[in-house]
Amino acid sequence: MNGWKITAIVFIILFILETCFLIWAFNLGTQMIENENECAINVCNDYETYYYDDYNNMCYCYLNHEITHQEYL
């Protein structure tokens, strides 16, 4: 029986799946950081504070603790 061939195929498939997951997670994290920077630097530059909602991709700008501007990124 060639048990080592089956084991090698399983490990190759697991390695490919792991690599795809890591690339996806890296790209997702990079996109989230870019969106938050876009919100902070380009959208809410003239406001006191900002909040970027990752789930809705909304950028909220605050002035005197009130939302004065919101924009979809």
C-alpha positions in Angstrom: 0.0 0.0 0.0 1.2 3.5 -0.8 0.2 5.3 2.4 2.9 7.9 2.0 1.4 9.1 -1.3 -2.0 9.6 0.2 -0.4 11.5 3.1 1.6 13.6 0.7 -1.5 14.6 -1.3 -3.4 15.5 1.9 -0.6 17.7 3.1 -0.2 19.4 -0.3 -4.0 20.1 -0.4 -3.8 21.5 3.2 -0.8 23.6 2.3 -2.6 25.1 -0.7 -5.8 25.8 1.4 -3.7 27.4 4.2 -1.8 29.6 1.7 -5.1 30.8 0.1 -6.5 31.6 3.5 -3.4 33.6 4.5 -3.5 35.6 1.3 -7.2 36.3 1.7 -6.7 37.4 5.3 -3.7 39.7 4.4 -5.7 41.3 1.6 -8.7 41.9 3.9 -6.6 43.4 6.6 -4.8 45.7 4.1 -8.1 46.9 2.6 -9.5 47.6 6.1 -6.4 49.7 6.9 -6.6 51.6 3.6 -10.3 52.4 4.2 -9.7 53.7 7.7 -6.8 55.9 6.4 -9.0 57.2 3.6 -11.6 58.1 6.2 -9.2 59.8 8.6 -7.1 61.6 6.1 -9.2 62.4 3.0 -12.8 62.5 4.3 -12.6 63.7 7.9 -9.5 65.9 7.7 -11.3 69.1 8.9 -13.3 67.5 11.8 -12.3 66.7 15.4 -12.7 62.9 15.3 -13.8 60.2 13.0 -15.2 56.7 13.1 -14.9 54.1 10.4 -17.5 51.3 10.4 -16.0 48.2 8.8 -19.3 46.4 8.5 -21.2 49.1 6.6 -18.1 50.8 5.0 -19.3 54.1 6.4 -17.1 57.0 7.5 -18.5 59.2 10.2 -17.0 62.6 11.0 -17.7 64.2 14.4 -17.7 67.8 15.5 -18.6 68.7 19.1 -19.6 65.0 19.7 -22.2 65.1 16.9 -22.1 63.5 13.5 -21.7 66.3 11.0 -20.7 64.3 8.0 -21.0 60.7 6.8 -19.8 59.1 3.6 -19.9 55.6 2.1 -16.5 54.4 1.1 
